[in-house]
Amino acid sequence: MPEPPDTPAAPDTETQETAAEPIKTRKNGLYPGVSDELAQNMKSGWADTELHGLAPIPQAAETAARRAALSARFPGERLVIPAGNLKTRSNDTEYPFRASTEYVYLTGDQTQDGVLVLEPKTGGHEATIHLLPRSDRENGEFWLSGQGELWVGRRHSLAEAEQLLGLPAKDVRKLPAALKEATGPVRAVRGHDAGIEAALTDKVTAERDEELRVHLSEARAVKDAFEVGELQKAVDSTVRGFEDVVKVLDKAEATSERYIEGTFFLRARVEGNDIGYGSICAAGPHATTLHWVRNDGDVRSGDLLLLDAGVETHTLYTADVTRTLPVNGRYSELQRKIYDAVYEAQEAGIAAVKPGAKYRDFHDAAQRVLAEKLVEWGLLEGPVEKVLALGLQRRWTLHGTGHMLGLDVHDCAAARREAYVDGTLEPGMCLTVEPGLYFQADDLTVPEEYRGIGVRIEDDILVTEDGNRNLSAGLPRRSDEVEAWMATLMQS
C-alpha cells in the first residue's frame, strides 16, 4: 500500500476559503517539496471526464417521497441530516466508509462528508444535498491530498450528483459557515459529523434532535416496494453464501472458523457491498456465545456450526439469517432433539406474524414452546405458566425472538416503545424470527451431554396483507431437510 502524499502545493485564495482544511504534509515524506515546474505540469493535460445524461438512481422516486413525508412532519424547521465522516482505524488508515442510515434513507447517496439540508419555505421545504465537488486540480488537491481523487478514486461532480439523486447539489465545504448564519428553528441528526454539529451548537437542542432521530427510525418500519426488493436481494445472496460455506466445511475443519467467515465474506463482497454485520461463525461450544465474532475456534466433525450472517446489498439493505448445521452433515440424537425444539418454536413464532397482531406475539409464541420443552425435559419445574411469568426459561433462551430489519440489521432501534415492541404489525414491516436454546459448557444445572450445545434458527419475515412471507425460505429449516441439502452440497 503506497504511503500518502508528501507535500502540498500552495492553495489559492478561493480554495482556502472553501476547503474544510488545508492539504496536510506527511512528516516523514521522501520528497522535500513540490517544484513550481511540477506543480504547473500537474495542472494541465487532463481529459474532460464529466458525465452527462445520467439516469437517476433506481430509488430516486422513493427517496423523494420520504423527504416529502419528513417535510410534512416538521413544517417551518430547517432539517440537517449528515452522512458522516471517515473514521481512523490506525494512524493514516481509515475504516471503510458507511454513510449514516438516515442520510441513505432520504437520499440514496453513500458519499462521505455529504449533508442533506431541508430548508423551510412556504408550503414545505427545499431539499439540497451538500457534497464534496471533484478534487481541485489547480491547487494540486487531486494528487497531493490523501483524499484526493488520484489516491482514492474519482467522485461525482456536483452536476452529476444532481442528475443521479434528483436534488440540487452544493459544495459541502461552504455549508458550516452558512449554517452558523442560519436563523429559525433547526433540527439535526447527531453523532455523524462533528463539524456540522459545531456549526449548529447554539441553534439546536438535544430534545428536538432526538425527536427527529426517533421519527426517522419509525418512518423506516414499513418498507416500500423498492426496499422489499432490496431485502430479497440481500437474502438471496445470503442463501448462496450459506451454500458456499457448506461446500467448504472440510477446509474449515482443517483450519478454523475463519475459513467460514472468509468464505461468506467473499460472497458478500462479490454480490453486495459488504456483510451487514460481523458474521457469527460459531462452532461447537462457541455457539452458546450469542455474538461470537472472534471466529478463531476449531471446527470439528460431530459438533454443530451456528452460522449467523447476512449480505448487505449495494444500497445497504441487509439480510440476517441463522442456521445451525451439523459439521459432518448429520445431527446426533440429542442435537436433533434440541434443534427440532427450536424449529417448533420458530414455526409458532412465524405463524404469529400477521397484520394486526401485536409485535410481541411472535416472541411470546416461540418462548412458550421453548418453555414447554424445557419442562418436558425436566430442566425446569412446571407449570409452564409459572415458568413464563418468572422468565425462568431465559437461562437457556437468553435473547428476544427477533427485531426489525432493513438498512440496519437492528433497524428502527430509536423508535418509541409504543411504536415498536408495544406496537402492532403492519403490511410492509420486515422482521427476524430467531428463537434459540443455549446450554453453556459450564452450566451444571443441565445434564453433561447438553453442555456446549447452542442452536438458533433465524429467518427474515415480511408482513403481507394476508399474513407473512419468509424471504429466506430458500434455505431449508427442518432437520431432515437440512441434512439432505447439506448432503447434496457436500457431494458437489
N, C-alpha and C positions, 0 to 999 in steps of 0.2 A: 504494500500500500504506500503510494508516494506521500511524502510529507507535504503539508500545506505550504502555500507560497510564502516567500521570504519578506519582501519589502514592498510597500505601496508606492504608487506614483502619487504626486501631489494632487488632491482633488480640486476641481474648480469650485467657484463660489456657489453655483447653483446646486451642485451635488452636496456640498457641505450643509446646505440648508435643508435638503430633503433626506439625506442618508440617516438611518437610525443611529449609526455610529461609524467612526472612521475605519478605513481598512487597517487591520492590525498587522504589525510586524512580528514575525516569529523570532524569538530570542536567539536561537542557535541556527539561523539560516546560513546556507553555504554561500549565497550571493550577498555582497555588501550593499547593493542597491540596484537601482534601475537607471541606466543611462538615458539621457534625453533622446538619443537616437533610437534606442529600443522602445521607449515609451511611444515615440511618434510612429514607429514602424507598426506597433501593435494596434494602432487606431484605425488602420486602413487595410483594404484588400480583402474585406469580408463580404460574402454574398448576402443579399437580402433574403432572409428566411421567413418573412412574415407570411402567415397562413390566412387564406381568405375563403369565404363561403363555407365556414364550418357549420356542421349541423349541431343543434342543441343536444345536450346530454339527454339520455333516454328519460330521466325523471324530471325534466325541466317543468313540465306541467304540474307535477305533484309538488315540487318544492315551491312553486308559485302559489299553489292553493294553501300550503302550510303557512307561508308568510302572510297570506291574506287573513287566515284564521287568527294568527298571532296579532296582527294589526287590529282586528276587531276586539280582541280581548284587552288590549292596553291602548285605548284611543288617547291621543294627545301626549303620549310619552315617547321619548327617544329610547330606542332599544339597541343594545350593543352586545353582539354575540361573537366572541373571538374564536379562531381556530386553535390558537396556541402556538408555542414556540418550540424549537428543538431543545431537547434536554441532554446535558452532557453525561456520557457514560463513564469516560475517564480521559482526563487531560484534554486533547483536541479531537476526540471521537465522540459521536453522538448516538443516541438510540435512534432507530428508525422512527420517523415522524408518523404520528397518528392524530389526525385532526379531531377536535372535540366533537362528541356525538351531537350536541345541539347545533353546532355550525354545519355539520354534514347534513343533518336532517332538514335544515332550512335552505341549503344552497346546493347540495350535491358536490360541492368542491372539497378538495382534500389538501389544499395548499397551506404550508406552514406560514405563520405570521398573518394570515388572512383575517379580516374582520368584517362581519356583516353589520350594517347600521341601518335601522329603520327610523327615518326622520319623520316626525309627525307633520301632517298637513291637513287641510280641510278635507274631510271625508275619508281619512285613513292615514297611510304612511307612504313615503317614497323610500324604497329599499335600494341601497348601494353596497356593492362589495368592494372592499379596500384590500388591495393585493400589492405584492412587490412587482414592479414592472420588470422588463427584461434587464439583464445586467448592463451597466453603463460601460461602453467601450471608450468613451472619451477620457475618463479618469482611470481606466485600467481595472475597474472593479471586476470585470468579467474574467480576468485571468490572474489578478493579484489577491482577490478576496477568497478565503477558504470556502465561502458560499457562492462564489461566482460561477457562472454557467460553464466555464471551461473545466471547473473542478467537479461540480455536482450535476451538471446537465442543464439543458435548455428548459426554461419555464415559459409559459404562455405570456404573450404581450397583453396589455390591458384590453386592447381591441379584440383579441382572440378570446379572452375570458368573457367579454360581453356577449359574443356570439354563442359560446358554449353554455353559459349559465343563464342567459336571458335577463341580465342585470347590468345597469351602469357600473363601470369599474373605475376606481380611482387609485392613486398611489397611496399605499398604506403608511408610508413614511411621513406623510403630511397629516395623518389623522390625529395623533396625540395633541398637537397644537390646536387643531380645530375643536377637539373635544374639551380642551381646557377653557376655550372661549364660549362653549355652548351654554345656553340658558334653558330653563324649564326642567320639568321632571325627567329623570334618566333612570333606566334600569340596565344592569349588565349581568352577564353570566360570568361568575368569578372562578378563579382557580386555574386559568389557562394562559393569561397574558399579563404579566406584572406591569409592563409599560402602559398598557391601556388602563389598567386599574389605577395606576398612579395618576394618570391624566384626569380620572373621574373621581378622585378621592374625596373631594368636597361636594360632590353632586349626587352621590348615591348613598343608600343605607343598606345594611345587611338584610333587614327585614324585607324591603322591597325587592332586592336582588334575589332573595330566596323564593319569593312568590313567582318570579319569572322562571327560575330553575324548576320549581315544582310544576308549574303549568306546562313547560316543555316536556317534562318527564311524563305527565299524564296524557299529553297530546299524542304521545307515541304508542299508547296502549292498543289502540285499534289500528291495524295495518291497512294501508290501501293496496290496490292490486299490484302495483309495482313492488312494494315491499314483500308481499306474499310470494311473488315470483322470485325475488332475490333470496328469500329464506329457503325456497325449494331448491334453488341452485346450490346454496350452501350445503344443504342436507345431501343432495345427490352426490356432490363431490366428497362429502364426508363418508358416505356409503362406500365409495370407491377407495377411499383411504383405509377404511377398515378391512376391505378385501386385500389391499396391498399388505397390510400387517399380517393377516393370517397366512399369506403365501411365504412369509419370511420368518415364521416363528422358529424354524430350525436355526436360522442365523442368529436370532435373538438369544436362543439357548446357548449358543457358542460365544456370545459376547455379553450383553446386558440389556436392561430396559431401554438404554439409549438407542439401541438399534430400532426398537419400535417407535420411539419418539422421532428419530430421523426419517424413518420410512413414511410416517404420516405427514411430517412436515414437508417432505418432497411433494406429495400430492397437493397440499395446501398452497405451496408456492407456485406450482405449475398451473393449477386451475383457478386459484384465487389470489388474494392479496397476501394472506398470511394465515396463521392459526388465530382463532378468535379469542383464545386464552391459552394459558400454559397447559399442554397436554398432560393428562394423568395416565401414566403407563405403569400401573401398579401390579406387580406380580407377587404371588404368594402372600405373606402377611402384610406387605405394603398396601394391599387392597383395603385394609382396615383403617388406613390413614386417608381421610376424606380428600384432601388436596395434596396428594403425593406428587410433587413435580420435580423432585430431585432426579428421578428416573435413572438411578445408578445401581440398581439391585440386580440380583440374578434372576434368570427366567428358567424355571425347572419343569421338566415333564412331571405331570401329576399335580401340579399347582394350578390355580386359577390366575388369569390375567384380567384385571379390571382396566379397561381402556375407556377413558372419558376424554373425548376430543371433538373439535369442530373446526371446519374450514370457514374462513372469513372471505366473503366474495370481494371482488374489486370495488364494490360500492360499500363495503364494510359491514354488511349483514352477516351474522354468524350462526352456524348450527351449534348444537350442544347435545351430543349423543353418547350414551354409555352402553357397552356390552361387557358382560363378564364371561370370559371364554376359557375353556379347558385347554391348557397349553398343548397337551398331547391329542386334543380332538375329542376326548371322551370324559364326561363328568363321572366322578366316583359316586357311589350311592349317597353318601352324606352331602357332597357338593350339589347333587341333583335335588335332594330334598330341600336344601336351603334355597337354591336357585328357583325351584318351582314355587316356593312360598312367595318369593319376591315377585315372580311373574304373576301369580294370582293377585297379589296386592296391586301391581301395576294395572292389570286388567280392570280391577274395581275402580282404580283412580281414573283411568281413561274413560270408562263408561260414565263417570260423573261429570265429565267436561261437556257442557252444552249451554246454549244461550239461556239466560235467565237463572242459571244455577249460581249459588254463592261461590266465590273464588275458593273458599276453604273446603268446599265439598269434596274435591278430588283428594285433598290431603287427608281428610277425615276418613274417607272410604278406604284408602290404602293403609292407613295406620290401624284401622280396625282389623283388617285381615292379618297384618303382621302381629298384632297383639293376640289374636286368636291362635295363631301358630305358636307363639312363644308360650302360651298357656298350655296348649295341646302337647308341646314337647316337654313340659314340666319345668321350664326355665323361669316361669312366673306363676304365682298362685292366683287363680281367678277369684271372683268372676271378671270377665273381660271389661265390663263397665267400670269396675273399680280400677283396673289397670289403666284404662284410658283416662279416667278422671284424675288420677295421680301422675299420669305421664310415665309410668314405670317402664313401658316398652322403649322409651327413649335411650336407655342404656345401650341398646343394640341397634336402634333405628337412627338415632343421632340428629338427623337434619330434617328440614322441611321437605315436602314431597315434590316441590317444583318452584318455578319462578317464571316471570315474563321473559320473553326472548325477542331480540331484534338487533338494532345497531350495537347494543351492549349485550354481552352474554347474560348478565343480570339486568335486563332492561327495565326502564321506568322506576329505578330504585329510589328516586327522590319523591315519588308520588305520595300523596297523603294516604294514611292507612285506610280511610273510608273509601278511597278510590281504588285501592289495590287489595290488600289481604282481606279487608272487610267489605269489599265491593262485590259486584255481580258481573258474571261473564257476558260478553257481547260478541256477536259475529265479527271476525277480523282480529280478535286477540290471538296471540300465539304464546304458548307456554310449554314448559317441560313437565313431564310426569316421570319422577325418578325415585321410587322407593328403594330402600336398601336395608340389608342386615349386615352388621359388622361385629365379629367376635374377636376382640383383641387377643393378641398372643399371650398376654399376661393376665387374662381375665379368669380368676379362679372360681367364679360363680357358674361357669358352664363346663360341661364335660370336656376333657382334654382334646378329644378329636374335633371339637368345634373351633378351638382356638387357632387364630391366624387365618380364618376364612372370612372374606368380605365379598359381598355380592351387591351390585347395583345394576338396574336396567333403566335406561332413560331414553325417552323419545320426545320429539318435538311435535306438539299437537296444536292444530289450528281450529279455533272455534268457528263453526259454519252456521248457516241459517237453521239447519235441522239437526245439528249435533256436533260432530268434530271430524277432522281428517288428520290421520297420522302422516305427517310429512316424511317421516323416516321409516315408513313401512317396508322400504326396500331391504332393510336389514332384518333377518329372522330374529325372533324373540323366544319362542318356545324351545325348551331344552333339546328336544329331539330334532327340531328344525335347525337349530344352531349346529348340532353335531353333523347333520347331513350337509349343511352349507360349508362347514369347515372341511369336511372330507373331500368335497369336490374341489375346493381351492387348494388344498394341500397336495392334491394329485396333479394339479395343472402345472 
